[in-house]
Amino acid sequence: MSPFAFYDVLCYSIVSYLHSSQDEFRPERWDPVNGQKVPQGASFPFGAGPRICIGMPFAQMETRLLLATILQRYSPRLVPGFPVVLQPRVTLRPKYGMRMILEPTTITQTVPG
């Protein structure tokens, strides 16, 4: 068996392990409480290596545009009381993430006159 065939079998087994019903929207699969049950690297939607999905750059750009559109209409605010603990790595990042609340942005337009 070639390494690529083994890799495909491994990927298929991980996907079937995680997604007994792939067409259902079940975000609890990725809940940190269930984190011990999910194998590392179980989800890599665009693949890896020389056979990476050619749609990845498009999907990443679409994600950035969607985020920019959302942030035009909403302002993020930190959840009150959520601890922000810094974790120094190559860059400084929050250790536990940052829980945010999105509040609608009020747009005030001035009428020229």
N, C-alpha and C positions, 0 to 999 in steps of 0.2 A: 504494500500500500504506500503510495507516495505521500509525502508530508502534506501536500495540498488537499488530498482526499481525506486524510486524517483530520485536518483543520476544518474541512467542511462538515464532517461527521460530528466533530466536537461542537461546532457552532449550532448545528441542528439540534443536538441533544440539549444544549443549554437553553435554546429558544423554546423547545418543547417542554422542558422542565418548568420554565417560568410562565409560559403562556399556554395553559391547557385550552384556553379559549381566547385566541389572539384577537378576534374581532370585537371583543367587549372592552369598554372603557372601564378599567378598574385601577385607579391610581393607588389604591392601598398596597399594590404589589411593591411599590417603591417606598413605602412608609419606613422611617428609620426603625420602628419597632420590629418590622420584618427583616431588617437589614442582615441579621444573622442567617437567614434562609436563602438570601440571594447571593449566588456566587459572584466573585469579583470579575468584572468584565462581561457580565451577562448581557448587557445592552450596549451594543455599538452599532447604531442604526446605519452608518455609512460604510461599515467595513474597515479594513486596515490593509496596509501594505500596497503592493503594486496593483491590486484589483479594487481599489477604493472607488466608491460611487462617484460618478462624474457630476451628479446633482448636488453634492455637498456644498460647494461654494454658493450655488444659487440658494439653497436652503438657509445657509448662514446669513446671506445678505437679506433674505426675506425676514428672518428673525430680527435682525437689526432694524429694518424698516418698520416692522410691527411694533417693536419696543419704542421706537421714536414716535410713532403715531399715538400709542397709548400715553406716553409721557407728555404729549402736547395737550391732552385732555385731563390728565390726572397728575397730582403732585404726590410723590412718595413721602411718607412720614414714618419714622421709627415707632414701633409698637411701644407704648409707655411701659416702663419697667423691664423691658427685654435687655439682658446684659450684653454689652459689646465688649468682648475680650479679644484683644489683638494677638495674632499669631505671626511672629516673624518667620518668613520663609525667604525666597528670593525677592518676593514683594511682601508688603505688609497686608494681611488679610484678616477678616474676622474669624475667630475660631469656631463659633457656633452659627455662623451665617448672620444675616440681619433680617429680622422679620419686619415687614413694612406694611403699612396701610395706605391704600390709594384713595386720595380724596379728590373729588372733582375740582378742577381748576376753574376759577371764575375769570372770565375774560371781560375786561372793561374796555370799551371802544370810545374814543373821544370823537365827537362830531365836529368837523371843522366849521368854524363859523365866525 
